[in-house]
Amino acid sequence: MAWLYLGVAGLLEVVWASFMKESEGFTRLVPTAIMVVAMIGSFWLLAVAMRSLPLGTAYAIWTGIGAVGALLVGIVVMGEPVTAGRLLSAGLLLAGMIGLKLTSGH
């Protein structure tokens, strides 16, 4: 279950990061509220996952899911540029997350 919690925590990180952008510097109430709720859920699930997963593995994968997910939301939803460098970098992040998962012993 720890891996499931970590995955959902990472997805919630994508939600809160996206709504942080949409909040326009916390000037819009609804996006700010969604961001806060998603942030609390993300941190709580990360903490639950860390009960049994190694700190470094859990944190790196959580931030990796958030980074790659936010990049994809930026490209697909917000019209940010797609470049070979961005895609290669995201691929390297994914490779690192897979490597950490496979070598974590959990």
C-alpha positions as CSV (number, residue, x, y, z in Angstrom):
1,M,0.0,0.0,0.0
2,A,2.9,2.4,0.6
3,W,3.6,2.6,-3.1
4,L,0.0,3.4,-3.8
5,Y,0.0,6.1,-1.2
6,L,3.2,7.5,-2.7
7,G,1.7,7.5,-6.2
8,V,-1.4,9.3,-5.1
9,A,0.7,11.8,-3.1
10,G,2.7,12.5,-6.3
11,L,-0.4,13.0,-8.3
12,L,-1.7,15.4,-5.7
13,E,1.6,17.3,-5.9
14,V,0.9,17.8,-9.6
15,V,-2.6,19.1,-8.7
16,W,-1.3,21.6,-6.1
17,A,1.5,22.8,-8.3
18,S,-0.9,23.4,-11.2
19,F,-3.4,25.2,-9.0
20,M,-0.6,27.3,-7.5
21,K,0.1,28.6,-11.0
22,E,-3.7,29.1,-11.5
23,S,-4.0,31.0,-8.2
24,E,-2.0,33.9,-9.8
25,G,0.1,34.5,-6.7
26,F,-2.7,33.5,-4.3
27,T,-5.0,36.3,-5.6
28,R,-7.7,33.9,-6.8
29,L,-9.6,32.2,-4.0
30,V,-10.9,28.9,-5.6
31,P,-7.5,27.8,-7.1
32,T,-5.8,28.8,-3.9
33,A,-8.2,26.7,-1.8
34,I,-7.8,23.7,-4.2
35,M,-4.1,24.1,-3.9
36,V,-4.1,24.0,-0.1
37,V,-6.4,20.9,0.1
38,A,-4.3,19.1,-2.5
39,M,-1.1,20.1,-0.7
40,I,-2.3,18.8,2.7
41,G,-3.4,15.5,1.1
42,S,-0.1,15.2,-0.8
43,F,2.0,15.7,2.3
44,W,-0.2,13.5,4.5
45,L,0.0,10.6,2.0
46,L,3.8,11.1,1.6
47,A,4.1,10.8,5.4
48,V,2.0,7.7,5.5
49,A,4.1,6.1,2.7
50,M,7.3,7.0,4.5
51,R,6.3,4.8,7.4
52,S,7.6,1.9,5.4
53,L,9.5,3.3,2.5
54,P,13.1,4.7,2.7
55,L,13.2,8.5,3.0
56,G,15.4,9.1,0.0
57,T,13.4,6.8,-2.3
58,A,10.0,8.1,-1.2
59,Y,11.0,11.8,-1.4
60,A,12.8,11.5,-4.7
61,I,9.9,9.6,-6.3
62,W,7.3,12.0,-4.9
63,T,9.1,15.0,-6.3
64,G,9.8,13.2,-9.5
65,I,6.1,12.4,-10.1
66,G,5.4,16.1,-9.3
67,A,8.1,17.4,-11.6
68,V,7.2,15.2,-14.6
69,G,3.5,15.6,-14.0
70,A,3.7,19.3,-13.8
71,L,5.8,19.4,-17.0
72,L,3.1,17.4,-18.8
73,V,0.3,19.6,-17.4
74,G,2.2,22.6,-18.5
75,I,2.6,21.2,-22.0
76,V,-0.8,19.7,-22.5
77,V,-3.0,22.2,-20.6
78,M,-1.1,25.4,-20.4
79,G,0.5,25.3,-23.9
80,E,4.1,25.4,-22.7
81,P,6.7,24.5,-25.3
82,V,7.6,20.9,-26.2
83,T,11.4,20.6,-26.8
84,A,13.7,17.7,-27.1
85,G,15.6,18.8,-24.1
86,R,12.5,19.0,-21.9
87,L,11.4,15.6,-23.0
88,L,14.8,14.0,-22.6
89,S,15.1,15.5,-19.1
90,A,11.7,14.2,-18.2
91,G,12.8,10.8,-19.5
92,L,15.9,10.9,-17.3
93,L,13.7,11.7,-14.3
94,L,11.5,8.7,-15.0
95,A,14.5,6.5,-15.4
96,G,15.8,7.6,-12.1
97,M,12.4,7.0,-10.4
98,I,12.2,3.5,-11.9
99,G,15.8,2.8,-10.8
100,L,15.0,3.9,-7.2
101,K,11.8,1.7,-7.1
102,L,13.7,-1.3,-8.4
103,T,16.5,-1.0,-6.0
104,S,14.6,0.1,-2.9
105,G,14.1,-3.4,-1.5
106,H,10.4,-2.7,-0.9
